[in-house]
């Protein structure tokens, strides 16, 4: 099953590589987390630099975790690219056989992008085994069609090959 965990779960060893496949999906790697504690570091499933920077500034300024997400319109801005979608597809496959943990700094129960990644896995991948997020993300889910498009481009229509075959056809004519 695809699940979420926090950096403190890793430190306290409540979550470890013996019980599941551990992936860190943060923009900045948590320096105090030894490589041996995780299987993969996947920044492609984290917010981009600009959004992450805006969120950190808002958190510092207002000392309000969930409020900071609101202020920077996080749910309307968080996205992943083809690389992220491919990685998510791979994790969903692994999660059919064992627990896969998506790790971020945020405390469990707080607003976090890893819950949006869980939602994407649940909504986009058939037969995926995904833990329910603790929060709701209506503004994020309004954008589901954009992610469906990304899913199709990543797994069904490979945009590059489609373009290439069109060019080849044009040449043949
Ligand atoms: Zn987080």
Backbone and ligand atoms as CSV (ligand in chain L), in Angstrom:
chain,resi,resn,atom,element,x,y,z
A,1,UNK,N,N,0.838,-1.200,0.000
A,1,UNK,CA,C,0.000,0.000,0.000
A,1,UNK,C,C,0.877,1.255,0.000
A,2,UNK,N,N,0.422,2.278,-0.702
A,2,UNK,CA,C,1.136,3.562,-0.725
A,2,UNK,C,C,0.702,4.369,0.502
A,3,UNK,N,N,1.693,4.780,1.306
A,3,UNK,CA,C,1.388,5.446,2.586
A,3,UNK,C,C,2.212,6.706,2.742
A,4,UNK,N,N,1.883,7.477,3.771
A,4,UNK,CA,C,2.694,8.656,4.041
A,4,UNK,C,C,3.434,8.500,5.363
A,5,UNK,N,N,4.569,9.190,5.471
A,5,UNK,CA,C,5.330,9.198,6.721
A,5,UNK,C,C,6.051,10.534,6.812
A,6,UNK,N,N,6.494,10.866,8.029
A,6,UNK,CA,C,7.219,12.127,8.209
A,6,UNK,C,C,8.685,11.817,8.513
A,7,UNK,N,N,9.515,12.833,8.385
A,7,UNK,CA,C,10.934,12.663,8.681
A,7,UNK,C,C,11.109,12.163,10.128
A,8,UNK,N,N,10.255,12.649,11.036
A,8,UNK,CA,C,10.404,12.189,12.421
A,8,UNK,C,C,10.055,10.703,12.578
A,9,UNK,N,N,9.181,10.178,11.719
A,9,UNK,CA,C,8.923,8.726,11.736
A,9,UNK,C,C,10.186,7.951,11.364
A,10,UNK,N,N,10.963,8.524,10.439
A,10,UNK,CA,C,12.207,7.874,10.015
A,10,UNK,C,C,13.234,7.918,11.145
A,11,UNK,N,N,13.340,9.087,11.776
A,11,UNK,CA,C,14.326,9.256,12.836
A,11,UNK,C,C,14.011,8.348,14.024
A,12,UNK,N,N,12.721,8.267,14.354
A,12,UNK,CA,C,12.332,7.423,15.494
A,12,UNK,C,C,12.277,5.946,15.100
A,13,UNK,N,N,12.504,5.679,13.797
A,13,UNK,CA,C,12.478,4.308,13.260
A,13,UNK,C,C,11.105,3.645,13.342
A,14,UNK,N,N,10.065,4.454,13.520
A,14,UNK,CA,C,8.723,3.900,13.414
A,14,UNK,C,C,8.508,3.398,11.982
A,15,UNK,N,N,9.152,4.105,11.056
A,15,UNK,CA,C,9.139,3.681,9.654
A,15,UNK,C,C,10.579,3.384,9.250
A,16,UNK,N,N,10.778,2.225,8.685
A,16,UNK,CA,C,12.137,1.895,8.224
A,16,UNK,C,C,12.079,0.940,7.035
A,17,UNK,N,N,13.231,0.631,6.483
A,17,UNK,CA,C,13.295,-0.158,5.254
A,17,UNK,C,C,12.956,-1.624,5.467
A,18,UNK,N,N,12.891,-2.064,6.732
A,18,UNK,CA,C,12.475,-3.446,6.991
A,18,UNK,C,C,10.972,-3.603,6.807
A,19,UNK,N,N,10.217,-2.531,7.060
A,19,UNK,CA,C,8.760,-2.663,6.956
A,19,UNK,C,C,8.218,-2.146,5.624
A,20,UNK,N,N,9.051,-1.480,4.836
A,20,UNK,CA,C,8.536,-0.990,3.562
A,20,UNK,C,C,9.605,-0.322,2.709
A,21,UNK,N,N,9.160,0.188,1.569
A,21,UNK,CA,C,10.049,0.865,0.630
A,21,UNK,C,C,9.961,2.359,0.940
A,22,UNK,N,N,11.095,2.950,1.322
A,22,UNK,CA,C,11.086,4.312,1.859
A,22,UNK,C,C,11.584,5.318,0.819
A,23,UNK,N,N,10.703,6.257,0.444
A,23,UNK,CA,C,11.108,7.284,-0.515
A,23,UNK,C,C,10.961,8.667,0.122
A,24,UNK,N,N,11.955,9.504,-0.105
A,24,UNK,CA,C,11.884,10.879,0.394
A,24,UNK,C,C,11.475,11.765,-0.770
A,25,UNK,N,N,10.342,12.462,-0.605
A,25,UNK,CA,C,9.842,13.291,-1.715
A,25,UNK,C,C,9.844,14.763,-1.295
A,26,UNK,N,N,11.039,15.266,-0.975
A,26,UNK,CA,C,11.169,16.656,-0.543
A,26,UNK,C,C,12.038,17.437,-1.523
A,27,UNK,N,N,11.774,18.746,-1.633
A,27,UNK,CA,C,12.585,19.586,-2.522
A,27,UNK,C,C,14.031,19.622,-2.061
A,28,UNK,N,N,14.247,19.776,-0.746
A,28,UNK,CA,C,15.613,19.752,-0.222
A,28,UNK,C,C,15.819,18.489,0.583
A,29,UNK,N,N,16.896,17.802,0.293
A,29,UNK,CA,C,17.166,16.562,1.016
A,29,UNK,C,C,17.446,16.871,2.489
A,30,UNK,N,N,16.780,16.165,3.413
A,30,UNK,CA,C,17.054,16.423,4.843
A,30,UNK,C,C,18.439,15.890,5.203
A,31,UNK,N,N,19.378,16.785,5.417
A,31,UNK,CA,C,20.794,16.412,5.507
A,31,UNK,C,C,21.104,15.395,6.601
A,32,UNK,N,N,20.317,15.443,7.685
A,32,UNK,CA,C,20.587,14.544,8.803
A,32,UNK,C,C,20.032,13.140,8.587
A,33,UNK,N,N,19.377,12.916,7.449
A,33,UNK,CA,C,18.870,11.568,7.165
A,33,UNK,C,C,19.915,10.806,6.356
A,34,UNK,N,N,20.490,9.825,6.987
A,34,UNK,CA,C,21.488,9.000,6.332
A,34,UNK,C,C,20.870,8.264,5.140
A,35,UNK,N,N,21.663,8.173,4.074
A,35,UNK,CA,C,21.193,7.461,2.875
A,35,UNK,C,C,20.711,6.049,3.171
A,36,UNK,N,N,21.317,5.428,4.172
A,36,UNK,CA,C,20.969,4.042,4.497
A,36,UNK,C,C,19.541,3.908,5.015
A,37,UNK,N,N,18.940,5.028,5.419
A,37,UNK,CA,C,17.583,4.982,5.983
A,37,UNK,C,C,16.500,4.998,4.909
A,38,UNK,N,N,16.890,5.270,3.668
A,38,UNK,CA,C,15.840,5.361,2.636
A,38,UNK,C,C,16.262,4.585,1.392
A,39,UNK,N,N,15.258,4.213,0.599
A,39,UNK,CA,C,15.543,3.522,-0.649
A,39,UNK,C,C,15.777,4.507,-1.782
A,40,UNK,N,N,14.991,5.580,-1.818
A,40,UNK,CA,C,15.111,6.522,-2.942
A,40,UNK,C,C,14.858,7.948,-2.491
A,41,UNK,N,N,15.520,8.869,-3.153
A,41,UNK,CA,C,15.196,10.290,-2.995
A,41,UNK,C,C,14.589,10.757,-4.313
A,42,UNK,N,N,13.346,11.237,-4.277
A,42,UNK,CA,C,12.621,11.596,-5.494
A,42,UNK,C,C,12.133,13.048,-5.450
A,43,UNK,N,N,13.022,14.008,-5.701
A,43,UNK,CA,C,12.573,15.406,-5.713
A,43,UNK,C,C,11.549,15.682,-6.818
A,44,UNK,N,N,11.451,14.774,-7.813
A,44,UNK,CA,C,10.462,14.971,-8.888
A,44,UNK,C,C,9.024,14.858,-8.358
A,45,UNK,N,N,8.847,14.392,-7.123
A,45,UNK,CA,C,7.506,14.358,-6.528
A,45,UNK,C,C,7.354,15.414,-5.437
A,46,UNK,N,N,8.168,16.471,-5.535
A,46,UNK,CA,C,8.093,17.563,-4.553
A,46,UNK,C,C,7.736,18.861,-5.279
A,47,UNK,N,N,7.360,19.899,-4.533
A,47,UNK,CA,C,7.072,21.186,-5.195
A,47,UNK,C,C,8.329,21.777,-5.846
A,48,UNK,N,N,8.148,22.548,-6.904
A,48,UNK,CA,C,9.301,23.162,-7.564
A,48,UNK,C,C,9.941,24.208,-6.642
A,49,UNK,N,N,11.147,24.645,-7.013
A,49,UNK,CA,C,11.925,25.545,-6.145
A,49,UNK,C,C,11.159,26.798,-5.750
A,50,UNK,N,N,10.478,27.380,-6.718
A,50,UNK,CA,C,9.810,28.656,-6.468
A,50,UNK,C,C,8.663,28.469,-5.464
A,51,UNK,N,N,7.834,27.476,-5.722
A,51,UNK,CA,C,6.703,27.218,-4.831
A,51,UNK,C,C,7.194,26.839,-3.435
A,52,UNK,N,N,8.226,26.004,-3.397
A,52,UNK,CA,C,8.792,25.595,-2.108
A,52,UNK,C,C,9.324,26.815,-1.349
A,53,UNK,N,N,10.034,27.688,-2.058
A,53,UNK,CA,C,10.584,28.899,-1.444
A,53,UNK,C,C,9.472,29.787,-0.895
A,54,UNK,N,N,8.422,29.966,-1.677
A,54,UNK,CA,C,7.274,30.783,-1.237
A,54,UNK,C,C,6.637,30.195,0.019
A,55,UNK,N,N,6.508,28.876,0.039
A,55,UNK,CA,C,5.874,28.203,1.180
A,55,UNK,C,C,6.716,28.384,2.448
A,56,UNK,N,N,8.026,28.189,2.310
A,56,UNK,CA,C,8.921,28.309,3.473
A,56,UNK,C,C,8.865,29.737,4.031
A,57,UNK,N,N,8.895,30.738,3.136
A,57,UNK,CA,C,8.836,32.137,3.602
A,57,UNK,C,C,7.525,32.399,4.337
A,58,UNK,N,N,6.417,31.922,3.761
A,58,UNK,CA,C,5.113,32.157,4.383
A,58,UNK,C,C,5.026,31.454,5.737
A,59,UNK,N,N,5.605,30.254,5.818
A,59,UNK,CA,C,5.584,29.523,7.094
A,59,UNK,C,C,6.372,30.283,8.158
A,60,UNK,N,N,7.534,30.802,7.760
A,60,UNK,CA,C,8.361,31.558,8.708
A,60,UNK,C,C,7.669,32.823,9.158
A,61,UNK,N,N,7.074,33.510,8.205
A,61,UNK,CA,C,6.491,34.810,8.519
A,61,UNK,C,C,5.260,34.673,9.399
A,62,UNK,N,N,4.385,33.718,9.086
A,62,UNK,CA,C,3.099,33.671,9.783
A,62,UNK,C,C,2.990,32.561,10.824
A,63,UNK,N,N,4.022,31.721,10.903
A,63,UNK,CA,C,4.022,30.625,11.901
A,63,UNK,C,C,2.709,29.842,11.888
A,64,UNK,N,N,2.238,29.538,10.700
A,64,UNK,CA,C,0.972,28.828,10.573
A,64,UNK,C,C,1.110,27.865,9.391
A,65,UNK,N,N,1.323,26.601,9.711
A,65,UNK,CA,C,1.628,25.600,8.681
A,65,UNK,C,C,0.542,25.543,7.598
A,66,UNK,N,N,-0.682,25.183,8.015
A,66,UNK,CA,C,-1.745,25.023,7.017
A,66,UNK,C,C,-2.099,26.349,6.343
A,67,UNK,N,N,-2.043,27.441,7.124
A,67,UNK,CA,C,-2.348,28.768,6.576
A,67,UNK,C,C,-1.356,29.167,5.490
A,68,UNK,N,N,-0.104,28.752,5.635
A,68,UNK,CA,C,0.914,29.092,4.639
A,68,UNK,C,C,0.573,28.478,3.281
A,69,UNK,N,N,0.050,27.269,3.294
A,69,UNK,CA,C,-0.346,26.617,2.029
A,69,UNK,C,C,-1.419,27.450,1.333
A,70,UNK,N,N,-2.358,27.927,2.159
A,70,UNK,CA,C,-3.457,28.744,1.642
A,70,UNK,C,C,-2.925,30.042,1.032
A,71,UNK,N,N,-2.043,30.704,1.798
A,71,UNK,CA,C,-1.509,32.004,1.370
A,71,UNK,C,C,-0.772,31.946,0.041
A,72,UNK,N,N,-0.022,30.865,-0.186
A,72,UNK,CA,C,0.760,30.804,-1.432
A,72,UNK,C,C,-0.004,30.067,-2.542
A,73,UNK,N,N,-1.289,29.759,-2.279
A,73,UNK,CA,C,-2.128,29.036,-3.252
A,73,UNK,C,C,-1.475,27.726,-3.677
A,74,UNK,N,N,-0.965,27.036,-2.682
A,74,UNK,CA,C,-0.210,25.806,-2.942
A,74,UNK,C,C,-1.014,24.785,-3.748
A,75,UNK,N,N,-2.283,24.579,-3.353
A,75,UNK,CA,C,-3.087,23.529,-3.996
A,75,UNK,C,C,-3.389,23.838,-5.466
A,76,UNK,N,N,-3.315,25.126,-5.804
A,76,UNK,CA,C,-3.542,25.505,-7.202
A,76,UNK,C,C,-2.240,25.485,-8.001
A,77,UNK,N,N,-1.116,25.414,-7.303
A,77,UNK,CA,C,0.174,25.508,-7.988
A,77,UNK,C,C,0.985,24.220,-7.994
A,78,UNK,N,N,0.778,23.360,-7.000
A,78,UNK,CA,C,1.618,22.156,-6.927
A,78,UNK,C,C,1.377,21.267,-8.145
A,79,UNK,N,N,2.458,20.862,-8.772
A,79,UNK,CA,C,2.314,19.976,-9.922
A,79,UNK,C,C,3.502,19.032,-10.023
A,80,UNK,N,N,3.405,18.056,-10.895
A,80,UNK,CA,C,4.543,17.189,-11.178
A,80,UNK,C,C,4.714,17.145,-12.697
A,81,UNK,N,N,5.863,16.693,-13.149
A,81,UNK,CA,C,6.088,16.594,-14.605
A,81,UNK,C,C,6.114,15.108,-15.011
A,82,UNK,N,N,6.513,14.855,-16.256
A,82,UNK,CA,C,6.522,13.465,-16.742
A,82,UNK,C,C,7.400,12.557,-15.893
A,83,UNK,N,N,8.530,13.101,-15.472
A,83,UNK,CA,C,9.441,12.305,-14.645
A,83,UNK,C,C,8.753,11.905,-13.330
A,84,UNK,N,N,8.046,12.861,-12.747
A,84,UNK,CA,C,7.320,12.586,-11.508
A,84,UNK,C,C,6.218,11.554,-11.725
A,85,UNK,N,N,5.502,11.696,-12.845
A,85,UNK,CA,C,4.410,10.770,-13.146
A,85,UNK,C,C,4.952,9.350,-13.341
A,86,UNK,N,N,6.087,9.254,-14.022
A,86,UNK,CA,C,6.692,7.943,-14.227
A,86,UNK,C,C,7.105,7.325,-12.901
A,87,UNK,N,N,7.716,8.150,-12.047
A,87,UNK,CA,C,8.149,7.667,-10.734
A,87,UNK,C,C,6.944,7.202,-9.926
A,88,UNK,N,N,5.854,7.971,-9.989
A,88,UNK,CA,C,4.649,7.610,-9.240
A,88,UNK,C,C,4.093,6.269,-9.746
A,89,UNK,N,N,4.096,6.090,-11.046
A,89,UNK,CA,C,3.625,4.827,-11.626
A,89,UNK,C,C,4.434,3.645,-11.114
A,90,UNK,N,N,5.732,3.863,-11.027
A,90,UNK,CA,C,6.625,2.815,-10.530
A,90,UNK,C,C,6.319,2.511,-9.054
A,91,UNK,N,N,6.124,3.552,-8.248
A,91,UNK,CA,C,5.837,3.348,-6.822
A,91,UNK,C,C,4.492,2.643,-6.621
A,92,UNK,N,N,3.507,2.999,-7.456
A,92,UNK,CA,C,2.193,2.355,-7.363
A,92,UNK,C,C,2.324,0.849,-7.614
A,93,UNK,N,N,3.190,0.489,-8.572
A,93,UNK,CA,C,3.407,-0.945,-8.847
A,93,UNK,C,C,4.045,-1.637,-7.644
A,94,UNK,N,N,5.068,-1.010,-7.077
A,94,UNK,CA,C,5.729,-1.601,-5.901
A,94,UNK,C,C,4.721,-1.741,-4.757
A,95,UNK,N,N,3.845,-0.724,-4.630
A,95,UNK,CA,C,2.891,-0.675,-3.512
A,95,UNK,C,C,1.805,-1.746,-3.611
A,96,UNK,N,N,1.725,-2.434,-4.744
A,96,UNK,CA,C,0.764,-3.535,-4.845
A,96,UNK,C,C,1.266,-4.738,-4.051
A,97,UNK,N,N,2.599,-4.783,-3.844
A,97,UNK,CA,C,3.188,-5.940,-3.157
A,97,UNK,C,C,3.622,-5.635,-1.736
A,98,UNK,N,N,4.065,-4.382,-1.499
A,98,UNK,CA,C,4.469,-4.044,-0.129
A,98,UNK,C,C,4.207,-2.574,0.167
A,99,UNK,N,N,4.396,-2.190,1.420
A,99,UNK,CA,C,4.152,-0.802,1.790
A,99,UNK,C,C,5.243,0.105,1.228
A,100,UNK,N,N,4.798,1.203,0.640
A,100,UNK,CA,C,5.718,2.219,0.122
A,100,UNK,C,C,5.419,3.507,0.892
A,101,UNK,N,N,6.447,4.111,1.471
A,101,UNK,CA,C,6.250,5.324,2.256
A,101,UNK,C,C,6.725,6.556,1.506
A,102,UNK,N,N,5.855,7.559,1.432
A,102,UNK,CA,C,6.224,8.862,0.876
A,102,UNK,C,C,6.566,9.755,2.066
A,103,UNK,N,N,7.823,10.187,2.143
A,103,UNK,CA,C,8.274,10.907,3.330
A,103,UNK,C,C,8.483,12.389,3.052
A,104,UNK,N,N,7.924,13.229,3.938
A,104,UNK,CA,C,8.173,14.669,3.922
A,104,UNK,C,C,8.379,15.129,5.365
A,105,UNK,N,N,8.857,16.348,5.487
A,105,UNK,CA,C,9.117,16.939,6.799
A,105,UNK,C,C,7.835,17.145,7.620
A,106,UNK,N,N,6.737,17.492,6.947
A,106,UNK,CA,C,5.501,17.878,7.650
A,106,UNK,C,C,5.018,16.774,8.594
A,107,UNK,N,N,4.442,17.197,9.721
A,107,UNK,CA,C,3.835,16.231,10.642
A,107,UNK,C,C,2.646,15.562,9.965
A,108,UNK,N,N,2.422,14.301,10.305
A,108,UNK,CA,C,1.242,13.599,9.796
A,108,UNK,C,C,-0.008,14.307,10.320
A,109,UNK,N,N,-0.968,14.511,9.415
A,109,UNK,CA,C,-2.197,15.196,9.808
A,109,UNK,C,C,-2.215,16.644,9.337
A,110,UNK,N,N,-1.006,17.186,9.085
A,110,UNK,CA,C,-0.925,18.549,8.562
A,110,UNK,C,C,-1.065,18.512,7.035
A,111,UNK,N,N,-1.389,19.677,6.504
A,111,UNK,CA,C,-1.467,19.846,5.056
A,111,UNK,C,C,-0.085,19.523,4.456
A,112,UNK,N,N,-0.034,18.726,3.419
A,112,UNK,CA,C,1.274,18.351,2.838
A,112,UNK,C,C,1.104,17.882,1.404
A,113,UNK,N,N,2.097,18.174,0.558
A,113,UNK,CA,C,2.023,17.755,-0.845
A,113,UNK,C,C,2.014,16.232,-0.989
A,114,UNK,N,N,2.573,15.519,0.027
A,114,UNK,CA,C,2.609,14.049,-0.116
A,114,UNK,C,C,1.172,13.502,-0.133
A,115,UNK,N,N,0.220,14.225,0.506
A,115,UNK,CA,C,-1.177,13.779,0.458
A,115,UNK,C,C,-1.776,14.014,-0.925
A,116,UNK,N,N,-1.310,15.051,-1.595
A,116,UNK,CA,C,-1.783,15.290,-2.968
A,116,UNK,C,C,-1.232,14.209,-3.894
A,117,UNK,N,N,-0.009,13.774,-3.621
A,117,UNK,CA,C,0.573,12.686,-4.411
A,117,UNK,C,C,-0.222,11.393,-4.172
A,118,UNK,N,N,-0.631,11.161,-2.926
A,118,UNK,CA,C,-1.483,9.992,-2.634
A,118,UNK,C,C,-2.785,10.073,-3.433
A,119,UNK,N,N,-3.375,11.268,-3.459
A,119,UNK,CA,C,-4.625,11.453,-4.203
A,119,UNK,C,C,-4.431,11.171,-5.684
A,120,UNK,N,N,-3.329,11.640,-6.228
A,120,UNK,CA,C,-3.057,11.394,-7.648
A,120,UNK,C,C,-2.957,9.895,-7.919
A,121,UNK,N,N,-2.246,9.198,-7.036
A,121,UNK,CA,C,-2.091,7.744,-7.212
A,121,UNK,C,C,-3.461,7.071,-7.192
A,122,UNK,N,N,-4.281,7.476,-6.235
A,122,UNK,CA,C,-5.615,6.883,-6.082
A,122,UNK,C,C,-6.503,7.160,-7.291
A,123,UNK,N,N,-6.468,8.391,-7.789
A,123,UNK,CA,C,-7.387,8.783,-8.859
A,123,UNK,C,C,-6.918,8.348,-10.248
A,124,UNK,N,N,-5.603,8.233,-10.431
A,124,UNK,CA,C,-5.105,8.001,-11.791
A,124,UNK,C,C,-4.779,6.541,-12.104
A,125,UNK,N,N,-4.369,5.796,-11.078
A,125,UNK,CA,C,-3.894,4.440,-11.356
A,125,UNK,C,C,-4.937,3.424,-10.918
A,126,UNK,N,N,-5.426,2.667,-11.879
A,126,UNK,CA,C,-6.426,1.636,-11.626
A,126,UNK,C,C,-5.853,0.594,-10.671
A,127,UNK,N,N,-6.668,0.101,-9.781
A,127,UNK,CA,C,-6.258,-0.950,-8.844
A,127,UNK,C,C,-5.102,-0.546,-7.932
A,128,UNK,N,N,-4.903,0.751,-7.748
A,128,UNK,CA,C,-3.807,1.149,-6.859
A,128,UNK,C,C,-4.252,0.970,-5.408
A,129,UNK,N,N,-3.299,0.626,-4.567
A,129,UNK,CA,C,-3.586,0.497,-3.128
A,129,UNK,C,C,-3.011,1.716,-2.451
A,130,UNK,N,N,-3.895,2.590,-2.004
A,130,UNK,CA,C,-3.447,3.884,-1.479
A,130,UNK,C,C,-4.148,4.218,-0.169
A,131,UNK,N,N,-3.379,4.615,0.803
A,131,UNK,CA,C,-3.920,5.077,2.087
A,131,UNK,C,C,-4.695,6.382,1.869
A,132,UNK,N,N,-5.766,6.591,2.636
A,132,UNK,CA,C,-6.520,7.841,2.513
A,132,UNK,C,C,-5.770,9.005,3.139
A,133,UNK,N,N,-5.722,10.155,2.462
A,133,UNK,CA,C,-5.120,11.338,3.083
A,133,UNK,C,C,-5.949,11.793,4.286
A,134,UNK,N,N,-5.324,12.541,5.206
A,134,UNK,CA,C,-6.035,13.004,6.405
A,134,UNK,C,C,-6.817,14.288,6.138
A,135,UNK,N,N,-6.412,15.015,5.102
A,135,UNK,CA,C,-7.065,16.295,4.771
A,135,UNK,C,C,-7.744,16.174,3.415
A,136,UNK,N,N,-8.619,17.152,3.121
A,136,UNK,CA,C,-9.218,17.178,1.785
A,136,UNK,C,C,-8.562,18.312,0.991
A,137,UNK,N,N,-8.507,18.139,-0.300
A,137,UNK,CA,C,-7.813,19.103,-1.162
A,137,UNK,C,C,-8.681,19.448,-2.369
A,138,UNK,N,N,-9.833,20.096,-2.117
A,138,UNK,CA,C,-10.769,20.337,-3.227
A,138,UNK,C,C,-10.178,21.174,-4.365
A,139,UNK,N,N,-9.360,22.172,-4.018
A,139,UNK,CA,C,-8.788,23.018,-5.081
A,139,UNK,C,C,-7.793,22.242,-5.923
A,140,UNK,N,N,-7.085,21.326,-5.290
A,140,UNK,CA,C,-6.147,20.484,-6.032
A,140,UNK,C,C,-6.921,19.528,-6.950
A,141,UNK,N,N,-7.977,18.928,-6.402
A,141,UNK,CA,C,-8.736,17.947,-7.186
A,141,UNK,C,C,-9.468,18.560,-8.372
A,142,UNK,N,N,-9.733,19.862,-8.288
A,142,UNK,CA,C,-10.342,20.548,-9.431
A,142,UNK,C,C,-9.436,20.478,-10.652
A,143,UNK,N,N,-8.139,20.284,-10.400
A,143,UNK,CA,C,-7.177,20.249,-11.505
A,143,UNK,C,C,-6.894,18.822,-11.982
A,144,UNK,N,N,-7.709,17.886,-11.543
A,144,UNK,CA,C,-7.424,16.486,-11.862
A,144,UNK,C,C,-7.300,16.239,-13.369
A,145,UNK,N,N,-8.095,16.968,-14.158
A,145,UNK,CA,C,-8.046,16.723,-15.604
A,145,UNK,C,C,-6.660,17.029,-16.186
A,146,UNK,N,N,-5.966,18.026,-15.609
A,146,UNK,CA,C,-4.601,18.327,-16.070
A,146,UNK,C,C,-3.671,17.138,-15.796
A,147,UNK,N,N,-3.881,16.505,-14.652
A,147,UNK,CA,C,-3.035,15.369,-14.295
A,147,UNK,C,C,-3.410,14.128,-15.104
A,148,UNK,N,N,-4.690,14.039,-15.467
A,148,UNK,CA,C,-5.100,12.928,-16.338
A,148,UNK,C,C,-4.416,13.045,-17.691
A,149,UNK,N,N,-4.288,14.288,-18.150
A,149,UNK,CA,C,-3.624,14.548,-19.426
A,149,UNK,C,C,-2.148,14.151,-19.316
A,150,UNK,N,N,-1.535,14.548,-18.229
A,150,UNK,CA,C,-0.131,14.200,-18.002
A,150,UNK,C,C,0.050,12.678,-17.936
A,151,UNK,N,N,-0.904,12.015,-17.299
A,151,UNK,CA,C,-0.880,10.551,-17.205
A,151,UNK,C,C,-0.900,9.936,-18.609
A,152,UNK,N,N,-1.835,10.455,-19.439
A,152,UNK,CA,C,-1.955,9.916,-20.810
A,152,UNK,C,C,-0.671,10.157,-21.592
A,153,UNK,N,N,-0.135,11.349,-21.464
A,153,UNK,CA,C,1.095,11.674,-22.195
A,153,UNK,C,C,2.270,10.814,-21.740
A,154,UNK,N,N,2.274,10.484,-20.456
A,154,UNK,CA,C,3.403,9.731,-19.909
A,154,UNK,C,C,3.300,8.250,-20.238
A,155,UNK,N,N,2.097,7.693,-20.133
A,155,UNK,CA,C,1.984,6.237,-20.236
A,155,UNK,C,C,1.302,5.746,-21.509
A,156,UNK,N,N,0.525,6.607,-22.150
A,156,UNK,CA,C,-0.228,6.103,-23.299
A,156,UNK,C,C,0.305,6.690,-24.610
A,157,UNK,N,N,0.167,7.979,-24.788
A,157,UNK,CA,C,0.720,8.612,-25.986
A,157,UNK,C,C,2.079,9.177,-25.592
A,158,UNK,N,N,3.133,8.650,-26.113
A,158,UNK,CA,C,4.433,9.250,-25.855
A,158,UNK,C,C,4.562,10.451,-26.791
A,159,UNK,N,N,4.565,11.677,-26.253
A,159,UNK,CA,C,4.495,12.858,-27.122
A,159,UNK,C,C,5.624,12.919,-28.158
A,160,UNK,N,N,6.834,12.517,-27.774
A,160,UNK,CA,C,7.962,12.611,-28.707
A,160,UNK,C,C,7.821,11.678,-29.895
A,161,UNK,N,N,7.413,10.428,-29.583
A,161,UNK,CA,C,7.305,9.464,-30.673
A,161,UNK,C,C,6.150,9.853,-31.589
A,162,UNK,N,N,5.071,10.402,-31.003
A,162,UNK,CA,C,3.928,10.814,-31.812
A,162,UNK,C,C,4.365,11.889,-32.809
A,163,UNK,N,N,5.156,12.836,-32.304
A,163,UNK,CA,C,5.624,13.925,-33.155
A,163,UNK,C,C,6.537,13.386,-34.256
A,164,UNK,N,N,7.424,12.464,-33.828
A,164,UNK,CA,C,8.398,11.931,-34.766
A,164,UNK,C,C,7.693,11.208,-35.917
A,165,UNK,N,N,6.678,10.394,-35.552
A,165,UNK,CA,C,6.034,9.613,-36.603
A,165,UNK,C,C,5.294,10.540,-37.565
A,166,UNK,N,N,4.802,11.663,-37.051
A,166,UNK,CA,C,4.130,12.634,-37.911
A,166,UNK,C,C,5.139,13.211,-38.910
A,167,UNK,N,N,6.328,13.534,-38.380
A,167,UNK,CA,C,7.377,14.089,-39.250
A,167,UNK,C,C,7.787,13.072,-40.326
A,168,UNK,N,N,7.921,11.827,-39.890
A,168,UNK,CA,C,8.319,10.778,-40.815
A,168,UNK,C,C,7.296,10.666,-41.937
A,169,UNK,N,N,6.019,10.730,-41.510
A,169,UNK,CA,C,4.944,10.638,-42.487
A,169,UNK,C,C,5.018,11.798,-43.486
A,170,UNK,N,N,5.271,12.989,-42.941
A,170,UNK,CA,C,5.359,14.167,-43.802
A,170,UNK,C,C,6.472,14.003,-44.833
A,171,UNK,N,N,7.573,13.437,-44.371
A,171,UNK,CA,C,8.713,13.249,-45.281
A,171,UNK,C,C,8.361,12.249,-46.378
A,172,UNK,N,N,7.673,11.174,-45.967
A,172,UNK,CA,C,7.302,10.137,-46.916
A,172,UNK,C,C,6.395,10.682,-48.019
A,173,UNK,N,N,5.559,11.661,-47.615
A,173,UNK,CA,C,4.674,12.251,-48.622
A,173,UNK,C,C,5.477,13.162,-49.546
L,1,ZN,ZN,ZN,5.172,18.168,3.511
